[in-house]
């Protein structure tokens, strides 16, 4: 999962995470969904599609729904928690 080390900056706003492009989040979601780094990670894919959707990326919500159809309720809950954590940290 992508993570920006916020401890390396004096102010949280200086870490640049606010400038993460929705298209990058969509690409990360696609990579996680197809297992670009090994086995598919549906939790990470759902999280990234959710974040991309929040940035207004077309198709992100549809991909998130497709992934969610293959996930348990616990996996979906984990993905939603991960997205909230990502938003809090970034």
Backbone torsions as a table, in degrees:
resi	resn	phi	psi	omega
1	UNK	NA	136.4	179.9
2	UNK	-68.8	140.3	179.4
3	UNK	-150.4	136.0	176.5
4	UNK	-102.7	126.3	-178.7
5	UNK	-72.6	100.7	-177.8
6	UNK	-77.1	-11.2	-179.0
7	UNK	-74.8	-12.7	-177.5
8	UNK	-85.0	4.9	-176.0
9	UNK	-126.6	145.1	178.5
10	UNK	-67.7	-39.6	179.9
11	UNK	-120.3	137.5	-179.0
12	UNK	-56.8	-35.1	-178.4
13	UNK	-66.1	-17.6	-178.0
14	UNK	-84.2	-4.3	-174.1
15	UNK	-79.5	-10.0	175.6
16	UNK	82.5	-3.6	-176.9
17	UNK	-63.4	-27.2	177.9
18	UNK	-63.6	-16.5	-178.6
19	UNK	-99.1	7.8	178.4
20	UNK	-63.9	122.3	-176.9
21	UNK	-74.8	141.0	178.1
22	UNK	-59.9	-31.8	179.4
23	UNK	-65.1	-34.9	177.1
24	UNK	-66.8	-42.6	177.8
25	UNK	-61.6	-39.2	178.0
26	UNK	-63.5	-43.2	178.7
27	UNK	-63.2	-40.8	177.4
28	UNK	-63.1	-39.5	176.9
29	UNK	-63.1	-43.4	178.8
30	UNK	-63.7	-42.8	-180.0
31	UNK	-62.5	-43.6	179.2
32	UNK	-65.7	-38.7	-176.8
33	UNK	-67.6	-35.6	-177.8
34	UNK	-95.4	-5.2	179.5
35	UNK	77.6	42.3	-179.7
36	UNK	-58.3	-22.3	179.9
37	UNK	-117.3	27.9	-177.7
38	UNK	129.4	-132.5	-179.8
39	UNK	-72.5	145.7	176.3
40	UNK	-58.6	142.4	178.3
41	UNK	-118.1	93.4	-175.8
42	UNK	-65.9	-34.5	179.8
43	UNK	-63.7	-47.8	178.7
44	UNK	-64.9	-41.2	179.9
45	UNK	-60.3	-47.4	179.3
46	UNK	-59.2	-44.5	-179.8
47	UNK	-59.7	-49.2	-178.0
48	UNK	-66.7	-39.1	176.6
49	UNK	-64.0	-37.8	177.3
50	UNK	-62.5	-46.6	179.4
51	UNK	-65.4	-39.4	177.8
52	UNK	-64.3	-39.6	177.2
53	UNK	-61.4	-41.4	177.9
54	UNK	-61.8	-27.1	178.4
55	UNK	-87.4	0.7	175.2
56	UNK	87.0	21.2	-178.1
57	UNK	-79.5	123.9	178.3
58	UNK	-61.4	135.5	176.6
59	UNK	90.2	-16.2	-177.3
60	UNK	-63.7	-42.2	-179.6
61	UNK	-64.5	-38.6	179.3
62	UNK	-65.8	-42.2	177.3
63	UNK	-64.6	-39.3	178.5
64	UNK	-62.5	-42.5	177.6
65	UNK	-63.1	-42.0	179.6
66	UNK	-61.5	-44.6	179.2
67	UNK	-65.7	-42.5	-178.3
68	UNK	-60.8	-31.3	179.3
69	UNK	-64.5	-21.3	-179.2
70	UNK	-99.6	0.5	-172.7
71	UNK	-108.0	153.9	172.2
72	UNK	-79.2	166.5	177.0
73	UNK	-61.4	-36.5	179.3
74	UNK	-65.9	-39.7	178.2
75	UNK	-66.2	-41.3	178.5
76	UNK	-63.3	-43.3	178.2
77	UNK	-60.8	-41.3	178.3
78	UNK	-63.8	-40.2	179.1
79	UNK	-65.3	-40.9	178.9
80	UNK	-66.9	-39.6	175.9
81	UNK	-63.2	-42.2	179.7
82	UNK	-62.4	-40.7	178.8
83	UNK	-64.7	-43.2	178.2
84	UNK	-63.3	-41.3	178.1
85	UNK	-62.9	-44.3	178.9
86	UNK	-58.2	-45.1	-179.9
87	UNK	-64.9	-36.4	178.6
88	UNK	-67.1	-41.6	-178.2
89	UNK	-77.4	-25.1	-175.1
90	UNK	-114.9	NA	NA
